[in-house]
Structures are given as C-alpha cells and as structure tokens.
Amino acid sequence: MSAEERRESVIRAAIAEFAQKGYYGTSTEAIATRVGVSQPYLFRLFAGKKAIFAAASLRCVEDTCRVFEEAAERLEGEEALHAMANAYVRLITEQPEKLQMQMQTYITVAAAEAEGDHEFGELVRAAWMKLWDTVHLPLGADDNETTTFLAYGMLINTLAAMGFPPEHRVWQGMYPSARIAGRPKK
C-alpha cells in the first residue's frame, strides 16, 4: 500500500474513531490499531493527533460537498433543494459516522477556541464556507434559501443525532425530502 493509500486508510479510521469518542476520547493508538500500522508510522503520515482530526473533519465536509454537487448537477432552485436534501439524508443514514464526525468537529472547534487555538476553527470555517458556496449557487444564489437549507440541515443533524424515530412528530415540519426514512444505523 502506498503512503497516500495508507493516509486515506488513516482518515477513514480516524473518522470512525473520532465520531464515536471525540477528539479528547480518541487515542492515536486506537487509530493506528484500526489501520494496522504503528503509532510512529502514523506520525510519519500526519504531524500529530490534531492534524489527523483536522484531516478527518475536512474529509467529512468534502464528502458532503461532493454529495451536494452530484445531487444538484444540472438542477436549480426547488429541484436542486430536494435533490440535495435527499442526498444528505441518504448520506447520514447510510454513513452515520459522517454525522457523528460533524457533531464532534463543532464541539472540538468550540473547545479549541476556548483554549485560544483559533487555527483549527479557521480551517473548519473555511471548509464550511465551501459547503455554503456548494449549495448557494444551485439554490439561485439566494442568501435566504441557502440559510434556510443549511438551517434545516442542522436541525436534521440534531434530530438524527438524538435518535428521534422517523415517525416522531418532530419530523413533520420538514419538507418530505428532508425526512429520515429510517432510523440511522448505530
């Protein structure tokens, strides 16, 4: 396996580990074990735990952007909105670790900022702005539509993360394409 393939394996393993236990609860040893490499090799691929977490966080945003881009290809307005909503619901239902990693990322940004470390927050905010731009154009470059779409997405994240079943009344206010069809896998 090449170093780049190993790096990809580390990012996937890091997403799985950090999604479950967060930044502070995850050891680099657990990530190395999941990948089948030594910790020293892990640190040849990444500068440290913070760099691994950053790569995992950014990968989740990149994956979400890619899902939105593919869903909205050649669509605009309401068609794009529903296609992206459906695609996102599929993503977090089929790969719940992506949702969990997002939530861990937001918590870790807040913790880093509280400690005076603004670099990680800047990195995540820049990636999140790419997410904003990814949905902004298909939604007609309308700030209100983009804000509403992303606000619904954050509500979906919250409801799904808390495990509200699809038949619960909290989902009824969502447009149909934004509703969770089945409980996310654990």
PyMOL commands that set and color helices and strands:
alter all, ss='L'
color gray80, all
select helices_A, chain A and resi 3-25+28-35+39-45+49-72+77-94+96-114+119-136+143-161+169-171+176-178
alter helices_A, ss='H'
color red, helices_A
deselect
rebuild
show_as cartoon
